[in-house]
Amino acid sequence: MFGRRWAGYRLPMSDNSELRHAEDNEAVQAVLDRVLSWQEGAPAETVHEELRKGLSEIGETRSEEWLQENAERISKADPA
């Protein structure tokens, strides 16, 4: 699909910048980046668990709403 032309235009690719620059806390952003790199397109439940584990490893927590929102965004992210 990527790189093919549609009606004379290339389809835009997302760089997922909204996920790559979502956090002010650098350690939490590193968790988001790592999970995005490895779990992009995975089921939201898998991504949710990986986010939770990553945050636990760095001694951080986030609300269930934050976890679910970011899990869904990563699950639906376009390949970068």
Helices and strands as residue ranges (DSSP letters): E 5-6, E 9-10, H 17-20, H 26-39, H 44-57, H 64-75
